[in-house]
Amino acid sequence: MEENVTLEEMLSFREKKVFMQEALHKKHEDVTIVALGMNIPGPRKTSPRILQAFSAGGEELNRLFFEHGLAVMEETVVKEKAGFLKLYAVKSQDPLFVKKITIQMEETHPLGRLFDIDVYDEAGNGIGRAELGSPVRRCLICEKDAKLCGRSRSHSVEELYGRVESIIDSWLKERGR
C-alpha cells in the first residue's frame, strides 16, 4: 500500500469521488456531503501510518457530528493506492455550519494539517473557507498560502513528505504509541 501513484490513478480517484458524491445526493434529500481525504504531497498517497491518521480523522468527524446533533444518513469509505476517502451524507440544511466545524477540526486537531475536508451543499456546490471568512490553508513547511507554495514548487516533495511523517510521529507520541 506504499506504492507511488500515477497521474492517471489520481485523476481516476478524483472522478470516483465526484461520482460517489453525486450518487449520495441523489439517494438522500436535504443532505450536506462531507468528504474526508488526506493532504499528502507527492506520488505516495498511502501507508499504514497515513491510514491510521485517516481513521483518526473519521473518528473525530463522527464525534463532531454526534456532538452537534447531525445525523449521518450514510457513509462510505474508499481505500486505494491513490488515496483514502470517506464520504458522509449528513442531514443538515446548513452546510455553512458543517463547514465551520470541519474548519475548526482542520485547525485544532493534532493531525488537522493533514486532513482535507470538503463540504458540499444540497446542490453539490463546494463551500469554501472564504465564505466563512476563514484563512486559506497554510503550507506544511513555511506557513504561506499552501496553494501558492504548491504551484511555485517552493519545497521538495521529500521535504513535504518528511513534514507529513513528523506530524504523524508527534500525534503517535502524544497518544503513547
VENTADA-V442678 format. One line per field, one symbol per residue. phi: phi as a letter, one per 40 degrees, with the letter a starting at -180 (. if undefined). psi: psi as a letter, one per 30 degrees, with the letter a starting at -180 (. if undefined). A space follows every 10 residues. Layout:
phi=???
psi=???
//
This chain:
phi=.bccbcdccc ccccccdcdc cccccccbcf bbcbbbbbcb cgcbcbadcc cdcdcccccc cdccccdcgc cccaaabbba dcibabbbbb cabbcccccd cccdcccbcd bdcccbbbbb cccgccccdc cbgcccccdc bbgcddcccc ccfcbcdccc cccdccccdc cccdcgb
psi=ghlkkleeee eeeeeeeeee eeeeeeeklh lkkkjkakjj lafjflleee eeeeeeeeee eeeeeeeggj kjekkkkkjl efakkkkkjk jkgifeeeee feeeeeffkf geffkjjkkk affgkkjlee fggkllklkf egglkeeeee efhfkleeee eeeeeeeeee eeeefh.
//
